[in-house]
């Protein structure tokens, strides 16, 4: 799972390795619901570029690109609310996700940094998924 920021070049590095988040998505979704915040996948949206990458990686159906809706963009503050709630919980329960807790927390802090910069520049974002 990775962050896409609206526009061609937001002026900062948006790369985050979301592999631990992807591995733990089911647990994180249940945790978000318990904390009364939107799960991270509620911020997912696909644009033509994301779908092209999925198709290159052998996932998906080429006909999808013909019927894709316009990508959805979200205010960074909405994502920050979810990320901070989960991070606070993981700080209080450092073994909540077993051996992956530290890796998930590290990636969430990276997401937090990217979304904070996104907010400062008045941009919007969404999550995308890579199957590699």
N, C-alpha and C positions, 0 to 999 in steps of 0.2 A: 504494500500500500504506500502510495507516495502522494505528495501535495502538488497540485497544479495551481499556479497563481495566474489570475486573469491578466491578459496582455502578452506581448511578445517577450519583454525582458523587464522583470520587476526591479532590477538594479541590485539584487543580492542573491546569494546562493540559496536555492530552495531544496537542495538534495537532502533527503532523509532516508536512511535505510529502514524501511518499515517491515522487515521480515519477522521480527519478534511480535510485532503488533498483528500481522497477518496470521501467524501461527496460533495466536491466542485470541482471535477475533470472537469466538463463541463465548469464552469466559469474560472478555471485556464487554461484550454486549449485555450479558447478564448483570455484570457489575454496574454498568451505566444505568440500566433500568432500576437497580437497587438504589442508586444514588440520585435517581430522578433527573437524569440528564440524557440528552439524545446520544445513542450509540454512534461511534465513529462512522459506521457505514451509512448512516443517514446523510452524511456529507458526500457520499459517492455520486459522481456524475461522469458520464462518458462523452467526450467530444470526438470529432473525426480523427484527430491525431492519436488519442488514446486507443481508439478502436483499431486504427491502422497498426499500432504496435502489437496489440493482441493478435491480430490476424497474422502478422509476421512471425509471432511466436507459436503459431499453430492453434490458437484458441479462437473459438467463435466461428461465426458464419459470415462470409463476405456479403451476403444479402442484408445484414444488419445495417451496414453503412448507408443503405438507401432509405432506411426508415428511422434513423436516429433523431430523437428530439433535440432541440437546442440544448447545449450544456447548461446545467444549473450552477449558479455561483452563490456562495454563502458569505455572510459577514464573518470576518475572522473572530470576532468576539464570541460568536456562537460556538465555534470549535474550541476556543480557549476555555470556555465554561466547562465543557466536557473534559478536556484534557486536564485542567486544574483539579476538578473533582476527583478524577481517577488517580492523579498523582498524589493528592492529599490522602486518599484512602490507602494507596500503596506505601506511603510513608508510615502510616499508622499500622499497617499489616504487611511487613516486608516479605512475608512468605506466601502471600495471597495467591500468587500464580506459580508457586513452586520454584524450580530453578530458573525459570524465565523472568521472574519478577524484576530483577535488576536490568536485564536487557530491555524489557518493556518500558520501565521507568526512564531509561536513557533515551529511548526513541521518542517517548512522549515529551521529554524535555527539549529534544531537537524540534519536534512539531511545535511546541510552545514558542521557541525562538523564531521559527519561520512565520508563524501566525502573528506574533507580536510585530515583526517587521512589516508584514502584510497590512496590518491595521494602521501602523504609523504612516504608510504610504497611501492609505485610503483605497486599497485594492480588495478584491474578493478572491475566494479560493474554492476548490473542491478536492476530494480525494479521487484518485484513480488507482487501478490495480494492474500490476504486471504479473504474468504467470511464470516468470523465470525464476 
